[in-house]
Amino acid sequence: MRFTIAGCSFYLQASEVVALMKDVKAEPVTGESVRIGRRTYPIKQVGAIITKQDRRDFSAADVIRAMQNLGFTCNPAPAPAAPESAPVLEATDAEIWPATTPEQQ
């Protein structure tokens, strides 16, 4: 199939993508991803390998569109983790502002 990624045309088949990614170690997934074989790769890592372009030169949406058209399963970015709540500190005024005695002055 013919795809346009970052203004360049590429002719790709699913078997070619699988072969290109066969010996590539998957980076940690922090954004959109694509499942190729048994591994899940960040979409930008796959785009950089199949296009031989810098990751800044193409959008994730272009690569997602191409991978979906080839029959691969693409996943959205994981939801951000909920921030941990800070422990509530309870203190009395006497603990914060201790009374001064005449001897301390």
LINRARA-V643962 format. One record per pair of residues at least 12 apart in sequence whose ideal C-beta (glycine too) atoms are under 8 Angstrom apart, sorted by the first residue. I is the first residue (numbers start at 1). GAP is how many residues later the second one is. D is the distance in whole Angstrom. If there is no record, write none. Layout:
((I,GAP,D) (I,GAP,D))
//
This chain:
((1,12,7) (1,65,8) (1,68,6) (1,69,7) (3,59,8) (3,62,8) (3,63,4) (3,66,7) (4,58,7) (5,42,7) (5,46,5) (5,48,8) (5,53,5) (5,57,4) (5,58,6) (5,61,6) (6,45,7) (6,47,6) (6,51,5) (6,52,4) (6,53,8) (6,56,7) (8,43,7) (8,45,7) (10,40,7) (10,41,6) (10,56,8) (12,38,6) (12,54,7) (12,58,7) (13,57,7) (14,56,4) (14,57,6) (14,58,7) (16,34,8) (17,19,7) (17,29,7) (17,33,6) (17,50,8) (17,53,6) (17,55,7) (18,18,6) (18,19,6) (20,29,6) (20,30,6) (21,15,5) (21,16,7) (21,18,7) (21,20,7) (21,25,7) (21,28,7) (22,15,8) (24,17,7) (24,21,8) (24,25,6) (26,13,5) (26,14,6) (26,15,5) (26,16,8) (26,19,7) (27,14,7) (27,15,5) (27,18,5) (28,14,8) (29,12,8) (29,13,5) (29,49,7) (30,12,7) (30,47,7) (30,48,8) (31,12,7) (31,13,7) (31,29,7) (31,46,4) (32,12,8) (32,28,5) (32,32,6) (32,42,7) (32,43,7) (32,44,6) (32,45,5) (33,41,7) (33,42,5) (34,12,6) (34,29,8) (34,30,7) (34,33,5) (34,38,5) (34,39,7) (34,40,5) (34,41,7) (35,37,6) (35,38,4) (35,39,8) (35,40,7) (36,36,6) (40,35,7) (43,17,5) (43,20,5) (43,21,6) (43,24,7) (43,31,7) (44,16,6) (44,19,7) (46,17,6) (46,21,7) (47,13,7) (47,15,7) (47,16,4) (50,13,8))
//
